[in-house]
Amino acid sequence: QLTCYKMKFLITFIILFLYKILAHEFGKDDSIHDKEHLKEHLQDKIDINNAEWTEDQERYYYFRLHDTNKDNIIDGMEIMKAYTHHDHRLDGTKPVLEDYQIENLVDAVLHEMDTNNDGFITYAEDLKEHLQDLINVNDTEWSKEQELFYNFKMYDSNNDSFLDSKEIIDEFINHNHNVDLTALPTDEALEVLVDNILKEYDFNNDGLISFSEYYTLMLNN
């Protein structure tokens, strides 16, 4: 019976550990948000020692880091890859889980973060989890401005405070990731879609949508 309790405790601990990996809530000493970890993946792409990233940029980078097939969503396999990459015992070895333990881990993380229950975690859902932790309120308690700001940040994947053509297309594809690729619009149709959205939102015609432009239009709708 004691062994059973120990096993349950271990599984619970691992689940909580994995939550922290995906939600990026480690303390400073254990954080995967450190430059050595970034160096491991970026290598010679940028000078990480001199890079000055905001917290939002770091969060987006880590989401993309775990999105190994670059489809803008985290699936069950990628959840497990994140776990096996980060979880090590003190002696440097990695714990071996049974199939049912792996399923429980994935199910637990999806239950926590997959708000629309489609079996995937989007960057929007990851960001929502983080924002809710920060403000400690439910969606229904947000003001209209907070809700619009959250939606805007959800679409602003490169965190430059503007929505560009690529982000508009990425968001469209993200919302239609379950659709057969043959049913998706052609490149020409996507260009028309972007042009129409910019005509409606881009008041100063600079090819970008700022939060003030987004906020003004949405508030009046």
C-alpha positions in Angstrom: 0.0 0.0 0.0 2.9 2.3 0.8 4.3 1.7 -2.6 1.0 2.6 -4.2 0.9 5.9 -2.3 4.5 6.6 -3.4 3.6 5.9 -7.0 0.5 8.2 -6.9 2.6 10.9 -5.3 5.2 10.6 -8.0 2.6 10.8 -10.8 1.1 13.9 -9.2 4.5 15.5 -8.8 5.4 14.8 -12.5 2.1 16.3 -13.6 2.6 19.4 -11.6 6.2 19.6 -13.0 5.0 19.4 -16.5 2.4 22.1 -15.9 5.3 24.3 -14.9 7.2 23.5 -18.1 4.4 24.5 -20.4 3.2 27.4 -18.3 6.8 28.7 -17.7 6.3 29.3 -14.0 9.7 28.0 -12.7 11.6 30.0 -10.1 14.6 31.9 -11.3 17.1 29.2 -10.4 15.3 26.3 -12.1 13.8 28.4 -15.0 14.1 27.0 -18.5 14.1 30.7 -19.4 17.8 31.0 -19.0 20.4 31.9 -21.6 22.1 28.5 -21.5 18.9 26.8 -22.5 18.4 29.4 -25.3 21.9 28.9 -26.5 21.3 25.1 -26.8 18.5 25.7 -29.4 19.5 29.0 -31.0 23.2 28.1 -31.3 24.7 30.7 -33.8 21.5 32.2 -35.0 21.6 35.2 -32.7 23.9 36.7 -30.0 21.8 35.4 -27.1 24.1 37.0 -24.5 23.2 40.5 -25.8 19.6 39.7 -26.7 17.1 41.8 -24.8 13.8 40.0 -24.9 10.7 41.0 -23.2 8.8 38.4 -21.1 6.2 38.1 -23.9 8.9 37.5 -26.5 10.4 34.8 -24.3 7.1 33.1 -23.8 6.4 33.1 -27.5 9.8 31.7 -28.3 9.4 28.8 -25.8 6.0 28.0 -27.2 7.6 27.8 -30.7 10.4 25.8 -29.3 8.1 23.1 -28.1 6.0 23.3 -31.3 8.5 21.0 -33.0 6.5 20.5 -36.2 5.8 24.2 -36.5 2.0 23.9 -37.0 1.3 26.6 -34.3 -0.2 24.1 -31.9 1.2 21.8 -29.2 -0.1 18.2 -29.5 0.2 15.2 -27.1 3.5 14.1 -28.7 5.0 17.5 -28.2 3.8 17.6 -24.6 5.7 14.4 -24.0 8.8 15.7 -25.8 8.8 18.8 -23.6 8.6 16.5 -20.6 11.4 14.2 -21.7 13.6 17.1 -22.6 13.3 18.9 -19.3 12.8 16.2 -16.6 15.9 14.7 -15.3 16.7 13.0 -12.0 19.5 14.3 -9.8 21.9 11.7 -11.3 21.2 13.0 -14.8 19.0 10.1 -15.9 15.4 10.5 -17.2 12.5 8.7 -15.5 10.7 6.0 -17.6 6.9 6.1 -17.5 4.4 3.4 -18.3 2.0 4.1 -21.2 -0.9 4.8 -18.9 1.2 7.3 -17.0 2.1 9.1 -20.2 -1.6 9.2 -21.2 -2.4 10.6 -17.7 0.3 13.3 -18.1 -1.0 14.4 -21.5 -4.6 14.4 -20.4 -3.8 16.4 -17.3 -2.0 19.1 -19.2 -4.7 19.3 -21.9 -7.4 19.5 -19.2 -5.5 22.4 -17.7 -4.7 24.4 -20.8 -6.8 23.2 -23.8 -9.7 25.6 -23.2 -11.7 24.7 -26.3 -11.2 20.9 -25.9 -9.9 20.2 -29.4 -6.9 18.2 -28.2 -4.3 20.8 -28.8 -2.8 23.8 -27.0 -2.5 27.0 -29.0 -0.4 30.0 -28.2 -3.6 31.8 -27.4 -4.4 29.2 -24.8 -0.9 29.3 -23.4 -1.1 33.1 -23.1 -4.5 33.0 -21.6 -3.3 30.6 -18.9 -0.5 33.0 -18.1 -2.7 36.1 -18.1 -5.2 34.5 -15.8 -2.5 33.6 -13.4 -1.3 37.2 -13.4 -4.6 38.9 -12.9 -6.3 36.0 -11.0 -9.7 36.6 -12.5 -12.1 34.8 -14.8 -13.0 35.9 -18.3 -16.4 37.1 -17.1 -14.7 39.6 -14.7 -12.6 41.3 -17.3 -13.5 44.7 -18.5 -14.2 45.2 -22.2 -10.7 46.9 -22.6 -9.0 44.0 -20.9 -10.8 41.4 -23.0 -9.9 43.3 -26.2 -6.3 43.7 -25.2 -6.1 40.0 -24.4 -7.5 39.2 -27.9 -5.1 41.5 -29.5 -2.1 40.0 -27.7 -3.4 36.6 -28.7 -3.0 37.5 -32.4 0.3 39.5 -32.0 2.5 36.5 -32.2 5.8 38.3 -32.5 4.9 40.7 -29.7 5.7 43.9 -31.6 2.4 45.6 -30.6 1.1 45.4 -34.2 -0.8 42.9 -36.3 0.8 42.4 -39.7 -0.3 40.4 -42.8 1.5 37.2 -41.7 -0.2 37.3 -38.3 -3.6 37.7 -39.9 -3.0 34.7 -42.1 -1.4 32.7 -39.3 -4.5 33.3 -37.1 -6.8 32.3 -39.9 -4.9 29.1 -40.5 -4.7 28.4 -36.8 -8.5 28.6 -36.5 -8.9 26.3 -39.4 -6.1 23.7 -38.6 -8.6 20.8 -38.6 -9.8 21.7 -42.1 -8.6 19.6 -45.1 -5.7 21.5 -46.7 -7.5 21.3 -50.0 -10.4 23.3 -48.6 -8.2 26.2 -47.5 -8.2 29.4 -49.6 -5.6 29.9 -52.3 -2.7 32.4 -51.8 -4.7 34.9 -53.9 -7.7 34.4 -51.7 -5.6 34.9 -48.5 -4.3 38.2 -50.0 -7.8 39.4 -50.6 -8.7 38.4 -47.0 -5.7 40.4 -45.6 -6.5 43.4 -47.8 -10.1 43.5 -46.6 -9.1 43.2 -43.0 -6.5 46.0 -43.3 -9.1 48.2 -45.1 -11.4 47.8 -42.2 -8.9 48.1 -39.3 -5.8 50.0 -40.6 -7.0 53.6 -40.3 -3.6 55.2 -41.1 -2.9 52.8 -44.0 0.6 51.8 -42.8 -0.1 48.1 -43.5 -0.3 47.3 -39.8 -3.0 47.2 -37.2 -2.2 48.8 -33.9 -4.1 48.1 -30.6 -5.7 51.6 -30.8 -7.0 50.9 -34.3 -8.2 47.4 -33.2 -9.7 48.8 -30.0 -11.5 51.7 -31.7 -13.2 49.5 -34.3 -14.1 46.7 -31.9 -15.5 49.1 -29.3 -17.8 50.6 -31.9 -19.1 47.2 -33.2 
